[in-house]
Amino acid sequence: MDIAIHQTFGRIGIDTTPAAINIHNQNADLNIHQEMPKVEIDQKLPQVHIDQYQCFYESGLKSVFDLIHDEAERSYQIGLEAIAKIAEDGDALSSIENHQNVIPELAQEAGVENIDFNVDLMPKSRPKIWFEGYLNINWQDGKAYINAVPKKPEIEATRANVNIYMLKYPSIKIDYIGQNVDAIV
């Protein structure tokens, strides 16, 4: 006996839609107010003061008022010394009996002037030096005021989809070929 078997395989069709997520994010609303820092600078530029008055005074470079004052004192002192010398000479002359050569001695003293020479450094005092000036810095801190309003993101989601279907159904066809049937006895 002959048998013919015809087989057709089944075929499956699959359609898929992938999942998708769309996120739209909006920026937050920001309101910013800023106060700038403030700086105040108060300054007086440095100044150097030099007072050489005493140095000039000792060197003979005097003001008119100092010169008049000093010459008045010197003249007064010279006047007192002259009065003392005259009184001393008068006393010497009045006691001429005690001194025999008083007049020639007085004449010799009047004619010869003793001059002393000396070396001196001028000026003896240092100049007075002082500085003036200042720098004051005052500042105020700046401030920033920030008001933030966040916004929620917009999310759109598409679910995944899988569709499975039969493109071709399977089949089996069995045919008997021939005329004779074998029997088992």
Stockholm file with secondary structure:
# STOCKHOLM 1.0

chainA/1-185         MDIAIHQTFGRIGIDTTPAAINIHNQNADLNIHQEMPKVEIDQKLPQVHIDQYQCFYESGLKSVFDLIHDEAERSYQIGLEAIAKIAEDGDALSSIENHQNVIPELAQEAGVENIDFNVDLMPKSRPKIWFEGYLNINWQDGKAYINAVPKKPEIEATRANVNIYMLKYPSIKIDYIGQNVDAIV
#=GR chainA/1-185 SS CEEEEEEECCEEEEEEECCEEEEECCCCEEEEEEECCEEEEEEEEEEEEEECHHHHHHHTCCCHHHHHHHHHHHHHHHHHHHHHHHHHHHHHHHTTTTCSSHHHHHHHHHHCCCCCCCCCCSCCSCCEEEEEEEEEEEEECCEEEEEEECCCCEEEEECCEEEEEEEECCEEEEEEESSCCCCCC
#=GC SS_cons         CEEEEEEECCEEEEEEECCEEEEECCCCEEEEEEECCEEEEEEEEEEEEEECHHHHHHHTCCCHHHHHHHHHHHHHHHHHHHHHHHHHHHHHHHTTTTCSSHHHHHHHHHHCCCCCCCCCCSCCSCCEEEEEEEEEEEEECCEEEEEEECCCCEEEEECCEEEEEEEECCEEEEEEESSCCCCCC
//
